[in-house]
């Protein structure tokens, strides 16, 4: 399974072997709990900060 999150020009992808998930696609949705989604959101903030810093050095 590949779980992909996009926010603007940023993207996060997570690959999970089917054998590691019980219940198929339903099991994937169980994995996406509130704590995980908050972590994804926090990671986007860090990614944006890193990109903006790099871009400001580029200009």
Backbone as ProteinMPNN parsed JSONL, in Angstrom:
{"seq_chain_A": "XXXXXXXXXXXXXXXXXXXXXXXXXXXXXXXXXXXXXXXXXXXXXXXXXXXXXXXXXXX", "coords_chain_A": {"N_chain_A": [[0.845, -1.167, 0.0], [0.445, 2.265, -0.672], [0.469, 5.256, 0.948], [-0.404, 8.507, 0.481], [0.125, 11.912, 1.088], [-0.658, 15.251, 0.368], [0.194, 18.678, 0.312], [-0.12, 21.709, -0.895], [2.769, 22.394, -2.671], [4.122, 20.313, -1.575], [4.758, 16.903, -0.626], [4.11, 13.828, 1.012], [4.91, 10.444, 1.281], [4.097, 7.152, 2.219], [5.073, 3.86, 2.36], [3.735, 0.678, 2.745], [3.998, -2.683, 3.36], [1.74, -5.082, 2.119], [1.474, -7.395, 3.569], [1.994, -6.595, 6.129], [-0.251, -5.36, 7.079], [-3.242, -5.938, 8.643], [-6.395, -6.865, 7.511], [-6.548, -5.623, 5.071], [-7.367, -2.868, 2.958], [-9.068, -1.609, 4.777], [-7.631, -1.944, 7.129], [-5.512, -0.22, 6.642], [-6.775, 2.259, 6.839], [-7.389, 2.204, 9.541], [-4.89, 2.553, 10.615], [-4.433, 5.23, 10.209], [-4.715, 7.165, 12.44], [-5.629, 9.835, 14.754], [-3.298, 10.789, 16.04], [-1.234, 10.004, 14.264], [-1.973, 11.482, 11.965], [-1.672, 14.084, 12.956], [1.076, 14.107, 13.276], [1.858, 13.935, 10.599], [0.908, 16.414, 9.682], [2.516, 18.131, 11.244], [5.001, 17.436, 10.202], [4.754, 18.405, 7.596], [4.859, 21.155, 8.145], [7.523, 21.401, 9.0], [8.817, 20.587, 6.66], [8.023, 22.629, 4.9], [9.242, 24.824, 6.125], [11.974, 24.111, 5.87], [12.212, 24.064, 3.075], [11.544, 26.737, 2.425], [13.645, 28.076, 3.691], [15.86, 27.096, 2.241], [15.149, 28.081, -0.274], [15.253, 30.841, 0.147], [17.981, 31.188, 0.432], [18.781, 30.636, -2.092], [17.791, 32.702, -3.684]], "CA_chain_A": [[0.0, 0.0, 0.0], [1.121, 3.552, -0.628], [-0.364, 6.316, 1.504], [0.181, 9.757, 0.016], [-0.46, 13.153, 1.577], [-0.177, 16.415, -0.371], [-0.168, 19.995, 0.832], [0.538, 22.641, -1.797], [3.804, 21.771, -3.497], [4.805, 19.305, -0.766], [4.136, 15.58, -0.654], [4.667, 12.772, 1.849], [4.447, 9.115, 0.893], [4.439, 6.06, 3.123], [4.864, 2.552, 1.741], [3.513, -0.366, 3.736], [3.801, -3.993, 2.738], [0.396, -5.618, 2.356], [1.57, -8.452, 4.582], [2.086, -5.963, 7.446], [-1.534, -4.757, 7.437], [-4.343, -6.882, 8.806], [-7.68, -6.321, 7.101], [-6.469, -4.947, 3.773], [-7.529, -1.411, 2.907], [-9.665, -1.178, 6.047], [-6.537, -1.875, 8.089], [-4.751, 1.009, 6.359], [-7.525, 3.381, 7.418], [-7.234, 2.122, 10.996], [-3.561, 3.079, 10.919], [-4.459, 6.692, 10.088], [-5.39, 7.733, 13.6], [-5.432, 11.268, 14.991], [-1.89, 11.032, 16.385], [-0.452, 9.902, 13.031], [-2.297, 12.617, 11.094], [-1.027, 15.267, 13.534], [2.49, 13.983, 12.938], [1.966, 14.28, 9.181], [0.739, 17.868, 9.604], [3.737, 18.731, 11.807], [6.087, 17.202, 9.249], [4.576, 19.374, 6.507], [5.358, 22.451, 8.619], [8.99, 21.331, 8.958], [9.221, 20.532, 5.255], [7.853, 23.967, 4.331], [10.287, 25.668, 6.708], [13.239, 23.738, 5.24], [12.187, 24.502, 1.685], [11.602, 28.203, 2.393], [15.026, 28.467, 4.05], [16.714, 26.807, 1.092], [14.792, 28.972, -1.363], [15.742, 32.181, 0.451], [19.421, 31.192, 0.155], [18.897, 30.547, -3.544], [17.48, 33.999, -4.287]], "C_chain_A": [[0.89, 1.23, 0.0], [0.109, 4.575, -0.132], [0.321, 7.629, 1.141], [-0.618, 10.929, 0.572], [0.148, 14.29, 0.769], [-0.682, 17.673, 0.305], [0.586, 21.009, -0.01], [1.53, 21.914, -2.679], [4.597, 20.693, -2.746], [4.024, 17.996, -0.788], [4.876, 14.66, 0.305], [4.069, 11.452, 1.384], [4.958, 8.086, 1.89], [4.114, 4.755, 2.429], [4.773, 1.497, 2.836], [3.269, -1.672, 2.997], [2.421, -4.522, 3.096], [0.395, -6.656, 3.468], [1.6, -7.878, 6.004], [0.77, -5.373, 7.93], [-2.606, -5.847, 7.499], [-5.624, -6.204, 8.339], [-7.651, -5.549, 5.808], [-6.62, -3.447, 3.882], [-8.141, -0.886, 4.202], [-8.6, -1.051, 7.129], [-5.686, -0.639, 7.894], [-5.457, 2.199, 6.997], [-7.464, 3.365, 8.943], [-5.897, 2.692, 11.446], [-3.552, 4.61, 10.966], [-5.237, 7.326, 11.235], [-5.006, 9.208, 13.778], [-3.967, 11.61, 15.273], [-1.007, 10.987, 15.127], [-0.709, 11.105, 12.124], [-1.719, 13.918, 11.638], [0.456, 15.262, 13.208], [2.731, 14.361, 11.474], [1.871, 15.797, 9.004], [1.98, 18.597, 10.123], [4.908, 18.585, 10.839], [5.978, 18.145, 8.056], [5.109, 20.747, 6.917], [6.885, 22.488, 8.574], [9.509, 21.315, 7.515], [9.142, 21.928, 4.623], [8.94, 24.914, 4.834], [11.643, 25.378, 6.048], [13.31, 24.239, 3.803], [12.298, 26.023, 1.596], [12.994, 28.712, 2.744], [15.971, 28.24, 2.881], [16.43, 27.771, -0.057], [15.282, 30.396, -1.109], [17.259, 32.275, 0.236], [19.682, 31.186, -1.345], [18.724, 31.894, -4.21], [18.671, 34.881, -4.268]], "O_chain_A": [[1.963, 1.231, 0.603], [-0.964, 4.74, -0.712], [1.493, 7.832, 1.459], [-1.848, 10.945, 0.538], [1.352, 14.288, 0.513], [-1.808, 17.737, 0.797], [1.799, 21.159, 0.139], [1.186, 20.943, -3.352], [5.623, 20.22, -3.234], [2.804, 17.98, -0.947], [6.102, 14.7, 0.404], [2.869, 11.357, 1.126], [6.101, 8.147, 2.342], [2.993, 4.565, 1.957], [5.616, 1.431, 3.731], [2.421, -1.741, 2.107], [1.987, -4.42, 4.243], [-0.574, -6.774, 4.218], [1.275, -8.575, 6.965], [0.678, -4.93, 9.075], [-2.837, -6.574, 6.532], [-5.904, -5.074, 8.74], [-8.627, -4.881, 5.468], [-6.068, -2.823, 4.788], [-7.757, 0.185, 4.671], [-8.664, -0.143, 7.958], [-5.188, -0.067, 8.864], [-4.818, 3.045, 7.621], [-7.487, 4.426, 9.567], [-5.79, 3.251, 12.538], [-2.751, 5.208, 11.685], [-6.281, 7.943, 11.028], [-4.171, 9.744, 13.048], [-3.462, 12.622, 14.786], [-0.135, 11.837, 14.95], [0.231, 11.681, 11.575], [-1.314, 14.778, 10.855], [1.028, 16.307, 12.897], [3.712, 15.035, 11.16], [2.657, 16.391, 8.267], [2.439, 19.564, 9.513], [5.709, 19.506, 10.68], [6.992, 18.632, 7.556], [5.744, 21.427, 6.111], [7.473, 23.487, 8.159], [10.515, 21.951, 7.199], [10.053, 22.357, 3.914], [9.491, 25.705, 4.069], [12.376, 26.307, 5.707], [14.332, 24.77, 3.367], [13.063, 26.542, 0.781], [13.467, 29.68, 2.15], [16.793, 29.101, 2.568], [17.352, 28.226, -0.735], [15.684, 31.087, -2.045], [17.763, 33.344, -0.11], [20.71, 31.686, -1.801], [19.414, 32.208, -5.18], [18.605, 36.018, -4.734]]}, "name": "protein", "num_of_chains": 1, "seq": "XXXXXXXXXXXXXXXXXXXXXXXXXXXXXXXXXXXXXXXXXXXXXXXXXXXXXXXXXXX"}
